[in-house]
């Protein structure tokens, strides 16, 4: 009989993101949802294994590590130029298993297309899936399922 404690592991590896371009404010708004345990594992090589994300014991500078990881693995290019988002903050999901991260880029003039690279967690899991919803003023433009084999996609914003 196995009496070891059960770890809150999950059977699938998934992130969800929304990239919305707000034409009125000329901002690119990014919302990203990742499992906390996966994110902590992804951050270990650079931030160590004591992050304790979304707890009272979270280490100082954890958000800087999260931002650096996101910027390195969710890359958005507009007119051939890499866009660097500002990290606005994070919050734990209602079920306590994931974290929502919020990022934004201001002063982005209107554009026709963008290139999105999403390779979040693919260095950890071969079966990683990254669902990305591209929006224009909160209206769906395209849904993309990024995988370890498909990490880059060009998105046309207007028909």
C-alpha positions in Angstrom: 0.0 0.0 0.0 1.3 3.4 -1.0 1.0 5.9 1.8 2.9 8.8 0.2 1.1 12.1 0.0 -0.7 12.9 -3.3 0.8 15.8 -5.1 -1.7 18.1 -6.9 -0.4 17.0 -10.2 -2.4 17.3 -13.4 -2.5 15.0 -16.3 -2.3 17.6 -19.1 0.0 20.5 -19.7 -1.8 23.6 -20.9 -1.6 27.4 -20.9 -4.2 29.8 -22.0 -3.6 33.3 -23.3 -5.6 36.1 -24.7 -3.9 38.8 -26.8 -6.2 41.7 -27.4 -5.5 44.8 -29.4 -7.5 47.8 -28.2 -7.7 50.2 -31.2 -9.1 53.1 -29.1 -6.4 53.0 -26.5 -3.7 51.6 -28.9 -2.7 49.0 -26.4 -1.9 45.3 -26.6 -3.4 43.6 -23.6 -2.2 40.1 -22.7 -3.7 37.7 -20.2 -2.0 34.5 -19.6 -3.1 31.5 -17.4 -0.6 28.8 -16.4 -0.5 26.0 -13.8 1.5 27.2 -10.8 3.5 24.0 -10.4 4.5 24.1 -14.1 5.5 27.7 -13.9 7.6 27.1 -10.8 9.3 24.2 -12.6 9.9 26.4 -15.7 11.4 29.1 -13.5 13.7 26.8 -11.5 16.8 27.2 -13.7 16.9 30.9 -13.3 15.0 31.6 -10.0 15.6 28.5 -7.9 13.1 26.1 -6.4 11.8 28.2 -3.5 9.5 30.7 -5.3 6.3 29.6 -3.5 4.2 31.5 -6.1 0.8 32.8 -4.9 1.5 32.1 -1.3 2.4 34.3 1.7 5.9 32.9 1.4 6.4 34.0 -2.2 10.0 35.2 -2.6 10.7 38.8 -3.4 11.4 39.3 -7.1 9.2 36.4 -8.1 7.2 38.6 -10.4 10.3 39.7 -12.2 11.2 36.1 -12.8 7.7 35.5 -14.2 7.9 38.5 -16.5 11.3 37.5 -17.8 10.0 34.0 -18.5 6.9 35.2 -20.3 8.8 37.8 -22.4 11.2 35.0 -23.5 8.5 32.5 -24.4 5.5 34.5 -25.6 7.1 36.7 -28.3 5.0 39.2 -30.2 6.4 41.0 -33.3 4.6 43.8 -35.0 6.1 45.3 -38.2 9.2 43.1 -37.6 9.8 44.6 -34.2 9.6 42.6 -31.0 7.1 44.1 -28.5 8.2 44.0 -24.8 5.1 44.1 -22.5 5.0 45.6 -19.1 4.0 43.1 -16.3 0.9 44.6 -14.6 0.4 41.8 -12.0 -0.9 38.4 -11.3 -3.6 36.6 -9.3 -4.3 33.0 -8.4 -7.1 31.2 -10.1 -10.3 30.4 -8.2 -9.3 26.7 -8.0 -5.9 27.7 -6.6 -4.0 25.6 -9.2 -3.1 28.3 -11.7 -2.0 31.9 -11.9 -3.4 34.6 -14.2 -0.7 37.0 -15.4 -1.6 40.4 -16.9 0.7 42.3 -19.3 0.3 45.3 -21.5 2.1 47.3 -24.2 1.0 50.9 -24.7 1.4 53.2 -27.7 1.0 50.5 -30.4 -0.2 52.2 -33.6 -2.7 50.3 -35.7 -1.2 47.3 -37.5 -2.3 44.8 -40.1 -0.6 41.6 -38.9 1.6 40.3 -36.1 3.7 37.3 -35.5 3.2 35.3 -32.3 5.7 32.8 -30.9 4.4 30.8 -28.0 6.7 28.2 -26.7 5.7 28.4 -23.0 6.6 25.2 -21.1 7.6 23.3 -24.3 11.1 22.9 -22.8 9.4 20.9 -19.9 6.7 18.9 -21.6 6.6 17.3 -25.0 2.7 17.3 -24.8 2.5 21.0 -23.8 -0.4 22.9 -25.5 -0.7 26.7 -25.5 -4.2 27.9 -26.5 -4.0 31.5 -27.7 -7.0 33.6 -28.5 -6.2 36.7 -30.7 -8.7 39.5 -30.4 -9.3 42.9 -31.9 -11.3 45.1 -29.6 -12.4 42.0 -27.6 -13.7 40.3 -30.8 -12.2 37.0 -31.8 -9.8 37.2 -34.7 -8.2 33.7 -34.5 -7.7 30.9 -32.1 -4.3 29.2 -32.3 -3.2 25.9 -30.6 0.6 26.1 -30.2 2.5 22.9 -29.5 6.1 21.8 -29.3 6.0 21.3 -33.1 4.1 24.5 -33.8 5.4 27.5 -31.9 5.1 30.4 -34.4 2.1 31.8 -36.3 1.5 34.9 -38.3 -1.9 36.5 -37.6 -3.7 38.8 -39.9 -5.8 41.2 -37.8 -8.3 42.4 -40.5 -10.1 40.6 -43.3 
